[in-house]
Structures are given as structure tokens and as C-alpha cells.
């Protein structure tokens, strides 16, 4: 009987640690959502980073993403500082809204988040 390595789809190079926040704003990382994510980001259920003095939690496992974005979204309000920084640049969209406005915006883009689209 032979042993097979787990399937790993083609991907950009993965480093041992995360890319700095500032590097993430430029180059390939700014154009490609998964470029620059560390190997750990594909193994852990979530990662925690300190960004500009704020602790940020990024859910990575599908169960956690569902809990934060769908099942329990009301308990995960976006920080006021994020809204103040982003709203002038991108308006009141998914990244800057909460509650009923967020749900309405989420319904508009729901097809983009379907398994077939991702």
C-alpha cells in the first residue's frame, strides 16, 4: 500500500511567517488575495495579528467564517476606527457597515460568495 500526500492545489509561494501589513498594500499581495499568506494560515483555524495598534482576528476555517459572517454576525461589529478610515475611501459597503445595511449589501453580492464562484 502506498501513502499519498494530501492534495495541495497550485498556489503562490508561501513563507513561514505572515507578510507585514504594509507590504500587503503593494505589489502582488495587493492584486492577489492569497499571495503572501503564510503556510500557517492554511493550517490554523484562525490567526491573530496586531495591526496599527489593534488586535485583529482572521477566521480561516469554513466553520469559523460561517459563524462570523452568517450565523452570529450581530456579535461581530466592525470597529469605529475601521469605519472612519475606510468609509471615506470605499463608502458604506460590506467592509464598513453593520446590521441591516450589512445584510442588505451581503444579499446583493451573495452569488459572488457561492462555492461555484469561489
Biopython code that builds the backbone (N, CA, C, O; Angstrom):
import numpy as np
from Bio.PDB.StructureBuilder import StructureBuilder

atoms = [
    (1, "UNK", "N", (0.845, -1.173, 0.000)),
    (1, "UNK", "CA", (0.000, 0.000, 0.000)),
    (1, "UNK", "C", (0.894, 1.242, 0.000)),
    (1, "UNK", "O", (1.858, 1.319, 0.761)),
    (2, "UNK", "N", (0.574, 2.193, -0.841)),
    (2, "UNK", "CA", (1.376, 3.409, -0.908)),
    (2, "UNK", "C", (0.689, 4.540, -0.162)),
    (2, "UNK", "O", (-0.537, 4.595, -0.063)),
    (3, "UNK", "N", (1.500, 5.426, 0.351)),
    (3, "UNK", "CA", (0.985, 6.593, 1.076)),
    (3, "UNK", "C", (1.012, 7.796, 0.144)),
    (3, "UNK", "O", (1.994, 8.026, -0.561)),
    (4, "UNK", "N", (-0.063, 8.553, 0.146)),
    (4, "UNK", "CA", (-0.149, 9.727, -0.709)),
    (4, "UNK", "C", (-0.176, 10.986, 0.141)),
    (4, "UNK", "O", (-0.805, 11.028, 1.198)),
    (5, "UNK", "N", (0.512, 12.004, -0.334)),
    (5, "UNK", "CA", (0.479, 13.300, 0.355)),
    (5, "UNK", "C", (-0.891, 13.931, 0.147)),
    (5, "UNK", "O", (-1.520, 13.699, -0.884)),
    (6, "UNK", "N", (-1.362, 14.718, 1.098)),
    (6, "UNK", "CA", (-2.651, 15.391, 0.917)),
    (6, "UNK", "C", (-2.610, 16.296, -0.313)),
    (6, "UNK", "O", (-1.567, 16.852, -0.656)),
    (7, "UNK", "N", (-3.752, 16.433, -0.963)),
    (7, "UNK", "CA", (-3.841, 17.277, -2.153)),
    (7, "UNK", "C", (-3.560, 18.729, -1.790)),
    (7, "UNK", "O", (-4.097, 19.244, -0.810)),
    (8, "UNK", "N", (-2.739, 19.371, -2.561)),
    (8, "UNK", "CA", (-2.454, 20.798, -2.392)),
    (8, "UNK", "C", (-2.538, 21.445, -3.762)),
    (8, "UNK", "O", (-1.694, 21.175, -4.617)),
    (9, "UNK", "N", (-3.535, 22.296, -3.995)),
    (9, "UNK", "CA", (-3.667, 22.925, -5.307)),
    (9, "UNK", "C", (-2.511, 23.884, -5.566)),
    (9, "UNK", "O", (-1.838, 24.305, -4.625)),
    (10, "UNK", "N", (-2.272, 24.234, -6.821)),
    (10, "UNK", "CA", (-1.218, 25.202, -7.126)),
    (10, "UNK", "C", (-1.475, 26.501, -6.363)),
    (10, "UNK", "O", (-2.621, 26.923, -6.206)),
    (11, "UNK", "N", (-0.402, 27.125, -5.892)),
    (11, "UNK", "CA", (-0.541, 28.357, -5.124)),
    (11, "UNK", "C", (0.736, 29.173, -5.222)),
    (11, "UNK", "O", (1.796, 28.639, -5.550)),
    (12, "UNK", "N", (0.637, 30.477, -4.937)),
    (12, "UNK", "CA", (1.845, 31.304, -4.905)),
    (12, "UNK", "C", (2.775, 30.825, -3.792)),
    (12, "UNK", "O", (2.348, 30.078, -2.912)),
    (13, "UNK", "N", (4.026, 31.241, -3.819)),
    (13, "UNK", "CA", (4.950, 30.842, -2.751)),
    (13, "UNK", "C", (4.405, 31.242, -1.381)),
    (13, "UNK", "O", (3.820, 32.315, -1.226)),
    (14, "UNK", "N", (4.600, 30.371, -0.391)),
    (14, "UNK", "CA", (4.150, 30.647, 0.977)),
    (14, "UNK", "C", (5.361, 30.704, 1.900)),
    (14, "UNK", "O", (6.177, 29.782, 1.933)),
    (15, "UNK", "N", (5.464, 31.780, 2.636)),
    (15, "UNK", "CA", (6.549, 31.921, 3.597)),
    (15, "UNK", "C", (6.207, 31.267, 4.915)),
    (15, "UNK", "O", (5.084, 30.807, 5.124)),
    (16, "UNK", "N", (7.187, 31.230, 5.805)),
    (16, "UNK", "CA", (6.966, 30.639, 7.127)),
    (16, "UNK", "C", (6.110, 31.544, 8.002)),
    (16, "UNK", "O", (5.324, 31.058, 8.815)),
    (17, "UNK", "N", (6.257, 32.851, 7.844)),
    (17, "UNK", "CA", (5.507, 33.802, 8.667)),
    (17, "UNK", "C", (4.685, 34.737, 7.807)),
    (17, "UNK", "O", (4.819, 34.738, 6.583)),
    (18, "UNK", "N", (3.832, 35.536, 8.438)),
    (18, "UNK", "CA", (2.958, 36.435, 7.679)),
    (18, "UNK", "C", (3.720, 37.596, 7.049)),
    (18, "UNK", "O", (4.779, 38.000, 7.530)),
    (19, "UNK", "N", (3.159, 38.118, 5.970)),
    (19, "UNK", "CA", (3.689, 39.310, 5.312)),
    (19, "UNK", "C", (3.312, 40.507, 6.169)),
    (19, "UNK", "O", (2.222, 40.537, 6.741)),
    (20, "UNK", "N", (4.187, 41.485, 6.265)),
    (20, "UNK", "CA", (3.873, 42.667, 7.063)),
    (20, "UNK", "C", (2.646, 43.372, 6.492)),
    (20, "UNK", "O", (2.354, 43.271, 5.301)),
    (21, "UNK", "N", (1.945, 44.078, 7.350)),
    (21, "UNK", "CA", (0.739, 44.799, 6.937)),
    (21, "UNK", "C", (1.055, 45.763, 5.802)),
    (21, "UNK", "O", (0.302, 45.840, 4.831)),
    (22, "UNK", "N", (2.148, 46.492, 5.910)),
    (22, "UNK", "CA", (2.483, 47.486, 4.883)),
    (22, "UNK", "C", (2.807, 46.835, 3.547)),
    (22, "UNK", "O", (2.401, 47.342, 2.501)),
    (23, "UNK", "N", (3.540, 45.710, 3.565)),
    (23, "UNK", "CA", (3.847, 45.017, 2.303)),
    (23, "UNK", "C", (2.586, 44.488, 1.645)),
    (23, "UNK", "O", (2.531, 44.342, 0.424)),
    (24, "UNK", "N", (1.578, 44.202, 2.448)),
    (24, "UNK", "CA", (0.323, 43.700, 1.909)),
    (24, "UNK", "C", (-0.445, 44.715, 1.090)),
    (24, "UNK", "O", (-1.381, 44.353, 0.376)),
    (25, "UNK", "N", (-0.069, 45.968, 1.180)),
    (25, "UNK", "CA", (-0.771, 47.018, 0.437)),
    (25, "UNK", "C", (-0.221, 47.221, -0.967)),
    (25, "UNK", "O", (-0.828, 47.932, -1.767)),
    (26, "UNK", "N", (0.910, 46.614, -1.280)),
    (26, "UNK", "CA", (1.578, 46.869, -2.553)),
    (26, "UNK", "C", (1.927, 45.567, -3.269)),
    (26, "UNK", "O", (1.892, 44.489, -2.676)),
    (27, "UNK", "N", (2.262, 45.684, -4.543)),
    (27, "UNK", "CA", (2.745, 44.557, -5.320)),
    (27, "UNK", "C", (1.717, 43.461, -5.512)),
    (27, "UNK", "O", (0.510, 43.702, -5.527)),
    (28, "UNK", "N", (2.231, 42.248, -5.660)),
    (28, "UNK", "CA", (1.371, 41.101, -5.946)),
    (28, "UNK", "C", (0.365, 40.851, -4.827)),
    (28, "UNK", "O", (-0.760, 40.433, -5.100)),
    (29, "UNK", "N", (0.738, 41.095, -3.593)),
    (29, "UNK", "CA", (-0.172, 40.879, -2.454)),
    (29, "UNK", "C", (-1.413, 41.751, -2.576)),
    (29, "UNK", "O", (-2.500, 41.331, -2.180)),
    (30, "UNK", "N", (-1.273, 42.938, -3.107)),
    (30, "UNK", "CA", (-2.421, 43.834, -3.265)),
    (30, "UNK", "C", (-3.338, 43.372, -4.396)),
    (30, "UNK", "O", (-4.524, 43.703, -4.403)),
    (31, "UNK", "N", (-2.802, 42.610, -5.353)),
    (31, "UNK", "CA", (-3.599, 42.166, -6.501)),
    (31, "UNK", "C", (-4.195, 40.775, -6.322)),
    (31, "UNK", "O", (-5.218, 40.460, -6.929)),
    (32, "UNK", "N", (-3.574, 39.947, -5.505)),
    (32, "UNK", "CA", (-3.991, 38.555, -5.365)),
    (32, "UNK", "C", (-4.277, 38.260, -3.898)),
    (32, "UNK", "O", (-3.397, 38.401, -3.049)),
    (33, "UNK", "N", (-5.482, 37.859, -3.609)),
    (33, "UNK", "CA", (-5.918, 37.705, -2.217)),
    (33, "UNK", "C", (-5.083, 36.715, -1.411)),
    (33, "UNK", "O", (-4.900, 36.924, -0.212)),
    (34, "UNK", "N", (-4.571, 35.651, -2.015)),
    (34, "UNK", "CA", (-3.843, 34.646, -1.237)),
    (34, "UNK", "C", (-2.329, 34.783, -1.323)),
    (34, "UNK", "O", (-1.614, 34.048, -0.642)),
    (35, "UNK", "N", (-1.824, 35.689, -2.130)),
    (35, "UNK", "CA", (-0.372, 35.855, -2.237)),
    (35, "UNK", "C", (0.169, 36.445, -0.938)),
    (35, "UNK", "O", (-0.341, 37.452, -0.446)),
    (36, "UNK", "N", (1.176, 35.831, -0.402)),
    (36, "UNK", "CA", (1.796, 36.350, 0.806)),
    (36, "UNK", "C", (1.261, 35.759, 2.099)),
    (36, "UNK", "O", (1.828, 36.003, 3.164)),
    (37, "UNK", "N", (0.180, 34.983, 2.030)),
    (37, "UNK", "CA", (-0.300, 34.324, 3.249)),
    (37, "UNK", "C", (0.707, 33.244, 3.614)),
    (37, "UNK", "O", (1.207, 32.532, 2.743)),
    (38, "UNK", "N", (0.996, 33.126, 4.878)),
    (38, "UNK", "CA", (1.980, 32.140, 5.328)),
    (38, "UNK", "C", (1.387, 30.733, 5.288)),
    (38, "UNK", "O", (0.172, 30.554, 5.199)),
    (39, "UNK", "N", (2.256, 29.760, 5.356)),
    (39, "UNK", "CA", (1.822, 28.358, 5.397)),
    (39, "UNK", "C", (0.880, 28.136, 6.584)),
    (39, "UNK", "O", (-0.081, 27.372, 6.489)),
    (40, "UNK", "N", (1.163, 28.801, 7.685)),
    (40, "UNK", "CA", (0.343, 28.662, 8.892)),
    (40, "UNK", "C", (-1.110, 29.072, 8.653)),
    (40, "UNK", "O", (-2.018, 28.510, 9.265)),
    (41, "UNK", "N", (-1.336, 30.035, 7.779)),
    (41, "UNK", "CA", (-2.699, 30.496, 7.500)),
    (41, "UNK", "C", (-3.544, 29.401, 6.859)),
    (41, "UNK", "O", (-4.772, 29.471, 6.896)),
    (42, "UNK", "N", (-2.914, 28.404, 6.282)),
    (42, "UNK", "CA", (-3.648, 27.311, 5.650)),
    (42, "UNK", "C", (-3.739, 26.084, 6.560)),
    (42, "UNK", "O", (-4.337, 25.072, 6.195)),
    (43, "UNK", "N", (-3.146, 26.189, 7.736)),
    (43, "UNK", "CA", (-3.175, 25.086, 8.691)),
    (43, "UNK", "C", (-4.005, 25.406, 9.929)),
    (43, "UNK", "O", (-4.656, 24.518, 10.479)),
    (44, "UNK", "N", (-3.990, 26.660, 10.374)),
    (44, "UNK", "CA", (-4.686, 27.061, 11.600)),
    (44, "UNK", "C", (-6.150, 27.381, 11.336)),
    (44, "UNK", "O", (-6.540, 27.674, 10.205)),
    (45, "UNK", "N", (-6.951, 27.321, 12.387)),
    (45, "UNK", "CA", (-8.376, 27.665, 12.278)),
    (45, "UNK", "C", (-8.573, 29.179, 12.202)),
    (45, "UNK", "O", (-9.505, 29.650, 11.551)),
    (46, "UNK", "N", (-7.707, 29.938, 12.859)),
    (46, "UNK", "CA", (-7.759, 31.398, 12.771)),
    (46, "UNK", "C", (-6.367, 31.941, 13.091)),
    (46, "UNK", "O", (-5.534, 31.256, 13.684)),
    (47, "UNK", "N", (-6.140, 33.183, 12.684)),
    (47, "UNK", "CA", (-4.890, 33.844, 13.044)),
    (47, "UNK", "C", (-5.221, 35.153, 13.740)),
    (47, "UNK", "O", (-6.277, 35.750, 13.531)),
    (48, "UNK", "N", (-4.287, 35.574, 14.572)),
    (48, "UNK", "CA", (-4.436, 36.831, 15.299)),
    (48, "UNK", "C", (-3.230, 37.697, 14.971)),
    (48, "UNK", "O", (-2.087, 37.252, 15.069)),
    (49, "UNK", "N", (-3.497, 38.944, 14.579)),
    (49, "UNK", "CA", (-2.424, 39.880, 14.237)),
    (49, "UNK", "C", (-2.681, 41.196, 14.936)),
    (49, "UNK", "O", (-3.829, 41.547, 15.210)),
    (50, "UNK", "N", (-1.625, 41.920, 15.224)),
    (50, "UNK", "CA", (-1.738, 43.284, 15.712)),
    (50, "UNK", "C", (-1.476, 44.197, 14.526)),
    (50, "UNK", "O", (-0.403, 44.161, 13.924)),
    (51, "UNK", "N", (-2.473, 45.019, 14.196)),
    (51, "UNK", "CA", (-2.397, 45.904, 13.039)),
    (51, "UNK", "C", (-2.651, 47.332, 13.506)),
    (51, "UNK", "O", (-3.736, 47.657, 13.988)),
    (52, "UNK", "N", (-1.643, 48.174, 13.357)),
    (52, "UNK", "CA", (-1.759, 49.586, 13.723)),
    (52, "UNK", "C", (-2.278, 49.766, 15.148)),
    (52, "UNK", "O", (-3.089, 50.653, 15.415)),
    (53, "UNK", "N", (-1.809, 48.927, 16.050)),
    (53, "UNK", "CA", (-2.193, 49.039, 17.449)),
    (53, "UNK", "C", (-3.499, 48.347, 17.815)),
    (53, "UNK", "O", (-3.937, 48.440, 18.962)),
    (54, "UNK", "N", (-4.120, 47.667, 16.885)),
    (54, "UNK", "CA", (-5.376, 46.955, 17.146)),
    (54, "UNK", "C", (-5.168, 45.463, 16.937)),
    (54, "UNK", "O", (-4.461, 45.049, 16.018)),
    (55, "UNK", "N", (-5.781, 44.665, 17.787)),
    (55, "UNK", "CA", (-5.721, 43.216, 17.631)),
    (55, "UNK", "C", (-6.795, 42.809, 16.622)),
    (55, "UNK", "O", (-7.967, 43.153, 16.778)),
    (56, "UNK", "N", (-6.387, 42.080, 15.598)),
    (56, "UNK", "CA", (-7.284, 41.648, 14.529)),
    (56, "UNK", "C", (-7.298, 40.121, 14.509)),
    (56, "UNK", "O", (-6.247, 39.481, 14.516)),
    (57, "UNK", "N", (-8.491, 39.551, 14.484)),
    (57, "UNK", "CA", (-8.658, 38.103, 14.383)),
    (57, "UNK", "C", (-9.194, 37.791, 12.990)),
    (57, "UNK", "O", (-10.168, 38.396, 12.542)),
    (58, "UNK", "N", (-8.559, 36.853, 12.316)),
    (58, "UNK", "CA", (-8.980, 36.464, 10.971)),
    (58, "UNK", "C", (-9.409, 35.001, 11.009)),
    (58, "UNK", "O", (-8.563, 34.116, 11.137)),
    (59, "UNK", "N", (-10.720, 34.732, 10.900)),
    (59, "UNK", "CA", (-11.171, 33.338, 10.862)),
    (59, "UNK", "C", (-10.789, 32.718, 9.524)),
    (59, "UNK", "O", (-11.008, 33.322, 8.474)),
    (60, "UNK", "N", (-10.223, 31.520, 9.555)),
    (60, "UNK", "CA", (-9.769, 30.868, 8.331)),
    (60, "UNK", "C", (-10.540, 29.592, 8.020)),
    (60, "UNK", "O", (-10.761, 29.273, 6.851)),
    (61, "UNK", "N", (-10.944, 28.872, 9.032)),
    (61, "UNK", "CA", (-11.671, 27.620, 8.832)),
    (61, "UNK", "C", (-13.101, 27.939, 8.392)),
    (61, "UNK", "O", (-13.710, 28.865, 8.929)),
    (62, "UNK", "N", (-13.645, 27.202, 7.437)),
    (62, "UNK", "CA", (-15.004, 27.488, 6.945)),
    (62, "UNK", "C", (-16.061, 27.588, 8.047)),
    (62, "UNK", "O", (-16.960, 28.424, 7.957)),
    (63, "UNK", "N", (-15.967, 26.752, 9.081)),
    (63, "UNK", "CA", (-16.941, 26.826, 10.181)),
    (63, "UNK", "C", (-16.874, 28.168, 10.903)),
    (63, "UNK", "O", (-17.905, 28.736, 11.260)),
    (64, "UNK", "N", (-15.657, 28.674, 11.118)),
    (64, "UNK", "CA", (-15.500, 29.960, 11.797)),
    (64, "UNK", "C", (-15.952, 31.113, 10.911)),
    (64, "UNK", "O", (-16.575, 32.060, 11.391)),
    (65, "UNK", "N", (-15.644, 31.038, 9.631)),
    (65, "UNK", "CA", (-16.084, 32.085, 8.700)),
    (65, "UNK", "C", (-17.604, 32.146, 8.685)),
    (65, "UNK", "O", (-18.183, 33.232, 8.715)),
    (66, "UNK", "N", (-18.255, 30.988, 8.640)),
    (66, "UNK", "CA", (-19.721, 30.951, 8.652)),
    (66, "UNK", "C", (-20.260, 31.550, 9.947)),
    (66, "UNK", "O", (-21.232, 32.305, 9.926)),
    (67, "UNK", "N", (-19.635, 31.217, 11.067)),
    (67, "UNK", "CA", (-20.103, 31.753, 12.354)),
    (67, "UNK", "C", (-20.008, 33.278, 12.389)),
    (67, "UNK", "O", (-20.942, 33.949, 12.828)),
    (68, "UNK", "N", (-18.891, 33.822, 11.932)),
    (68, "UNK", "CA", (-18.689, 35.269, 11.989)),
    (68, "UNK", "C", (-19.531, 36.001, 10.946)),
    (68, "UNK", "O", (-20.156, 37.013, 11.262)),
    (69, "UNK", "N", (-19.556, 35.509, 9.724)),
    (69, "UNK", "CA", (-20.223, 36.244, 8.647)),
    (69, "UNK", "C", (-21.713, 35.971, 8.526)),
    (69, "UNK", "O", (-22.447, 36.810, 8.005)),
    (70, "UNK", "N", (-22.177, 34.821, 8.992)),
    (70, "UNK", "CA", (-23.591, 34.491, 8.804)),
    (70, "UNK", "C", (-24.331, 34.232, 10.113)),
    (70, "UNK", "O", (-25.251, 34.969, 10.466)),
    (71, "UNK", "N", (-23.932, 33.192, 10.825)),
    (71, "UNK", "CA", (-24.701, 32.730, 11.977)),
    (71, "UNK", "C", (-24.726, 33.707, 13.143)),
    (71, "UNK", "O", (-25.739, 33.809, 13.836)),
    (72, "UNK", "N", (-23.647, 34.417, 13.370)),
    (72, "UNK", "CA", (-23.529, 35.235, 14.570)),
    (72, "UNK", "C", (-22.985, 36.625, 14.252)),
    (72, "UNK", "O", (-22.304, 37.231, 15.080)),
    (73, "UNK", "N", (-23.279, 37.127, 13.070)),
    (73, "UNK", "CA", (-22.706, 38.387, 12.594)),
    (73, "UNK", "C", (-23.005, 39.564, 13.512)),
    (73, "UNK", "O", (-22.182, 40.473, 13.619)),
    (74, "UNK", "N", (-24.152, 39.577, 14.173)),
    (74, "UNK", "CA", (-24.525, 40.705, 15.035)),
    (74, "UNK", "C", (-23.544, 40.893, 16.189)),
    (74, "UNK", "O", (-23.422, 41.998, 16.716)),
    (75, "UNK", "N", (-22.849, 39.840, 16.587)),
    (75, "UNK", "CA", (-21.890, 39.938, 17.690)),
    (75, "UNK", "C", (-20.502, 40.386, 17.251)),
    (75, "UNK", "O", (-19.604, 40.516, 18.083)),
    (76, "UNK", "N", (-20.317, 40.620, 15.969)),
    (76, "UNK", "CA", (-19.005, 40.992, 15.454)),
    (76, "UNK", "C", (-19.080, 42.329, 14.734)),
    (76, "UNK", "O", (-18.867, 42.401, 13.524)),
    (77, "UNK", "N", (-19.379, 43.380, 15.471)),
    (77, "UNK", "CA", (-19.450, 44.718, 14.875)),
    (77, "UNK", "C", (-18.053, 45.171, 14.472)),
    (77, "UNK", "O", (-17.060, 44.840, 15.120)),
    (78, "UNK", "N", (-18.003, 45.923, 13.406)),
    (78, "UNK", "CA", (-16.723, 46.444, 12.946)),
    (78, "UNK", "C", (-16.290, 47.603, 13.847)),
    (78, "UNK", "O", (-17.131, 48.382, 14.298)),
    (79, "UNK", "N", (-15.001, 47.721, 14.110)),
    (79, "UNK", "CA", (-14.528, 48.805, 14.975)),
    (79, "UNK", "C", (-14.790, 50.176, 14.348)),
    (79, "UNK", "O", (-14.695, 50.342, 13.132)),
    (80, "UNK", "N", (-15.118, 51.145, 15.188)),
    (80, "UNK", "CA", (-15.373, 52.501, 14.693)),
    (80, "UNK", "C", (-14.190, 53.056, 13.919)),
    (80, "UNK", "O", (-14.378, 53.748, 12.917)),
    (81, "UNK", "N", (-12.972, 52.765, 14.366)),
    (81, "UNK", "CA", (-11.802, 53.295, 13.677)),
    (81, "UNK", "C", (-11.721, 52.756, 12.250)),
    (81, "UNK", "O", (-11.331, 53.486, 11.339)),
    (82, "UNK", "N", (-12.078, 51.501, 12.045)),
    (82, "UNK", "CA", (-12.062, 50.932, 10.693)),
    (82, "UNK", "C", (-13.086, 51.629, 9.813)),
    (82, "UNK", "O", (-12.811, 51.943, 8.655)),
    (83, "UNK", "N", (-14.261, 51.868, 10.365)),
    (83, "UNK", "CA", (-15.297, 52.564, 9.594)),
    (83, "UNK", "C", (-14.840, 53.973, 9.231)),
    (83, "UNK", "O", (-15.032, 54.420, 8.101)),
    (84, "UNK", "N", (-14.234, 54.671, 10.192)),
    (84, "UNK", "CA", (-13.792, 56.050, 9.945)),
    (84, "UNK", "C", (-12.681, 56.112, 8.907)),
    (84, "UNK", "O", (-12.628, 57.044, 8.104)),
    (85, "UNK", "N", (-11.796, 55.127, 8.922)),
    (85, "UNK", "CA", (-10.694, 55.119, 7.959)),
    (85, "UNK", "C", (-11.134, 54.688, 6.567)),
    (85, "UNK", "O", (-10.699, 55.263, 5.570)),
    (86, "UNK", "N", (-11.993, 53.679, 6.497)),
    (86, "UNK", "CA", (-12.365, 53.110, 5.202)),
    (86, "UNK", "C", (-13.531, 53.815, 4.518)),
    (86, "UNK", "O", (-13.543, 53.939, 3.293)),
    (87, "UNK", "N", (-14.505, 54.274, 5.286)),
    (87, "UNK", "CA", (-15.714, 54.850, 4.686)),
    (87, "UNK", "C", (-15.422, 55.995, 3.716)),
    (87, "UNK", "O", (-16.050, 56.041, 2.659)),
    (88, "UNK", "N", (-14.509, 56.919, 4.012)),
    (88, "UNK", "CA", (-14.243, 57.987, 3.038)),
    (88, "UNK", "C", (-13.698, 57.471, 1.705)),
    (88, "UNK", "O", (-13.881, 58.104, 0.665)),
    (89, "UNK", "N", (-13.024, 56.311, 1.745)),
    (89, "UNK", "CA", (-12.431, 55.767, 0.522)),
    (89, "UNK", "C", (-13.371, 54.842, -0.233)),
    (89, "UNK", "O", (-13.411, 54.868, -1.463)),
    (90, "UNK", "N", (-14.135, 54.021, 0.496)),
    (90, "UNK", "CA", (-14.938, 52.997, -0.178)),
    (90, "UNK", "C", (-16.428, 53.105, 0.092)),
    (90, "UNK", "O", (-17.205, 52.286, -0.399)),
    (91, "UNK", "N", (-16.840, 54.103, 0.865)),
    (91, "UNK", "CA", (-18.268, 54.282, 1.133)),
    (91, "UNK", "C", (-18.782, 53.308, 2.175)),
    (91, "UNK", "O", (-18.008, 52.738, 2.945)),
    (92, "UNK", "N", (-20.090, 53.121, 2.193)),
    (92, "UNK", "CA", (-20.722, 52.250, 3.188)),
    (92, "UNK", "C", (-21.058, 50.909, 2.548)),
    (92, "UNK", "O", (-22.191, 50.685, 2.123)),
    (93, "UNK", "N", (-20.090, 50.035, 2.482)),
    (93, "UNK", "CA", (-20.267, 48.717, 1.879)),
    (93, "UNK", "C", (-20.092, 47.619, 2.901)),
    (93, "UNK", "O", (-20.252, 47.848, 4.099)),
    (94, "UNK", "N", (-19.765, 46.428, 2.435)),
    (94, "UNK", "CA", (-19.604, 45.273, 3.320)),
    (94, "UNK", "C", (-18.532, 45.488, 4.386)),
    (94, "UNK", "O", (-18.681, 45.023, 5.517)),
    (95, "UNK", "N", (-17.472, 46.179, 4.040)),
    (95, "UNK", "CA", (-16.373, 46.361, 4.988)),
    (95, "UNK", "C", (-16.645, 47.426, 6.035)),
    (95, "UNK", "O", (-15.983, 47.450, 7.073)),
    (96, "UNK", "N", (-17.606, 48.308, 5.786)),
    (96, "UNK", "CA", (-17.814, 49.427, 6.700)),
    (96, "UNK", "C", (-19.192, 49.467, 7.334)),
    (96, "UNK", "O", (-19.455, 50.345, 8.156)),
    (97, "UNK", "N", (-20.073, 48.557, 6.986)),
    (97, "UNK", "CA", (-21.434, 48.609, 7.535)),
    (97, "UNK", "C", (-21.701, 47.422, 8.448)),
    (97, "UNK", "O", (-21.001, 46.410, 8.401)),
    (98, "UNK", "N", (-22.725, 47.563, 9.277)),
    (98, "UNK", "CA", (-23.164, 46.523, 10.204)),
    (98, "UNK", "C", (-24.679, 46.415, 10.126)),
    (98, "UNK", "O", (-25.340, 47.232, 9.485)),
    (99, "UNK", "N", (-25.218, 45.400, 10.784)),
    (99, "UNK", "CA", (-26.663, 45.281, 10.954)),
    (99, "UNK", "C", (-27.437, 45.135, 9.656)),
    (99, "UNK", "O", (-27.023, 44.415, 8.746)),
    (100, "UNK", "N", (-28.574, 45.834, 9.582)),
    (100, "UNK", "CA", (-29.485, 45.712, 8.441)),
    (100, "UNK", "C", (-28.819, 46.149, 7.136)),
    (100, "UNK", "O", (-29.018, 45.514, 6.100)),
    (101, "UNK", "N", (-28.037, 47.219, 7.177)),
    (101, "UNK", "CA", (-27.355, 47.679, 5.961)),
    (101, "UNK", "C", (-26.369, 46.617, 5.480)),
    (101, "UNK", "O", (-26.290, 46.345, 4.282)),
    (102, "UNK", "N", (-25.619, 46.017, 6.398)),
    (102, "UNK", "CA", (-24.681, 44.970, 6.013)),
    (102, "UNK", "C", (-25.424, 43.786, 5.399)),
    (102, "UNK", "O", (-24.997, 43.253, 4.375)),
    (103, "UNK", "N", (-26.545, 43.365, 6.022)),
    (103, "UNK", "CA", (-27.311, 42.222, 5.493)),
    (103, "UNK", "C", (-27.818, 42.513, 4.086)),
    (103, "UNK", "O", (-27.762, 41.642, 3.218)),
    (104, "UNK", "N", (-28.311, 43.725, 3.849)),
    (104, "UNK", "CA", (-28.801, 44.087, 2.514)),
    (104, "UNK", "C", (-27.659, 44.037, 1.499)),
    (104, "UNK", "O", (-27.830, 43.519, 0.395)),
    (105, "UNK", "N", (-26.504, 44.570, 1.869)),
    (105, "UNK", "CA", (-25.352, 44.561, 0.964)),
    (105, "UNK", "C", (-24.873, 43.125, 0.723)),
    (105, "UNK", "O", (-24.482, 42.771, -0.389)),
    (106, "UNK", "N", (-24.907, 42.314, 1.766)),
    (106, "UNK", "CA", (-24.464, 40.918, 1.648)),
    (106, "UNK", "C", (-25.360, 40.147, 0.691)),
    (106, "UNK", "O", (-24.872, 39.334, -0.094)),
    (107, "UNK", "N", (-26.660, 40.392, 0.746)),
    (107, "UNK", "CA", (-27.586, 39.717, -0.176)),
    (107, "UNK", "C", (-27.278, 40.087, -1.626)),
    (107, "UNK", "O", (-27.381, 39.248, -2.521)),
    (108, "UNK", "N", (-26.904, 41.329, -1.851)),
    (108, "UNK", "CA", (-26.604, 41.794, -3.209)),
    (108, "UNK", "C", (-25.425, 41.019, -3.801)),
    (108, "UNK", "O", (-25.434, 40.686, -4.986)),
    (109, "UNK", "N", (-24.426, 40.737, -2.992)),
    (109, "UNK", "CA", (-23.222, 40.070, -3.505)),
    (109, "UNK", "C", (-23.180, 38.575, -3.180)),
    (109, "UNK", "O", (-22.151, 37.932, -3.390)),
    (110, "UNK", "N", (-24.268, 38.019, -2.677)),
    (110, "UNK", "CA", (-24.287, 36.618, -2.234)),
    (110, "UNK", "C", (-23.808, 35.653, -3.315)),
    (110, "UNK", "O", (-23.079, 34.709, -3.009)),
    (111, "UNK", "N", (-24.194, 35.864, -4.550)),
    (111, "UNK", "CA", (-23.793, 34.948, -5.625)),
    (111, "UNK", "C", (-22.273, 34.904, -5.787)),
    (111, "UNK", "O", (-21.722, 33.878, -6.186)),
    (112, "UNK", "N", (-21.599, 36.000, -5.482)),
    (112, "UNK", "CA", (-20.140, 36.034, -5.588)),
    (112, "UNK", "C", (-19.462, 35.165, -4.545)),
    (112, "UNK", "O", (-18.299, 34.796, -4.705)),
    (113, "UNK", "N", (-20.184, 34.831, -3.471)),
    (113, "UNK", "CA", (-19.624, 34.019, -2.399)),
    (113, "UNK", "C", (-20.047, 32.552, -2.487)),
    (113, "UNK", "O", (-19.717, 31.766, -1.600)),
    (114, "UNK", "N", (-20.761, 32.176, -3.528)),
    (114, "UNK", "CA", (-21.199, 30.788, -3.670)),
    (114, "UNK", "C", (-19.989, 29.902, -3.968)),
    (114, "UNK", "O", (-18.994, 30.385, -4.508)),
    (115, "UNK", "N", (-20.059, 28.620, -3.627)),
    (115, "UNK", "CA", (-18.929, 27.725, -3.902)),
    (115, "UNK", "C", (-18.514, 27.729, -5.378)),
    (115, "UNK", "O", (-17.325, 27.637, -5.685)),
    (116, "UNK", "N", (-19.467, 27.833, -6.274)),
    (116, "UNK", "CA", (-19.133, 27.838, -7.703)),
    (116, "UNK", "C", (-18.333, 29.078, -8.089)),
    (116, "UNK", "O", (-17.475, 29.013, -8.969)),
    (117, "UNK", "N", (-18.608, 30.202, -7.439)),
    (117, "UNK", "CA", (-17.918, 31.447, -7.769)),
    (117, "UNK", "C", (-16.547, 31.536, -7.115)),
    (117, "UNK", "O", (-15.649, 32.211, -7.618)),
    (118, "UNK", "N", (-16.395, 30.852, -5.995)),
    (118, "UNK", "CA", (-15.124, 30.910, -5.272)),
    (118, "UNK", "C", (-14.243, 29.810, -5.793)),
    (118, "UNK", "O", (-13.111, 29.656, -5.334)),
]
sb = StructureBuilder()
sb.init_structure("model")
sb.init_model(0)
sb.init_chain("A")
sb.init_seg("    ")
for serial, (resi, resn, name, xyz) in enumerate(atoms, 1):
    if name == "N":
        sb.init_residue(resn, " ", resi, " ")
    sb.init_atom(name, np.array(xyz, "f"), 0.0, 1.0, " ", f" {name:<3s}", serial, name[0])
structure = sb.get_structure()
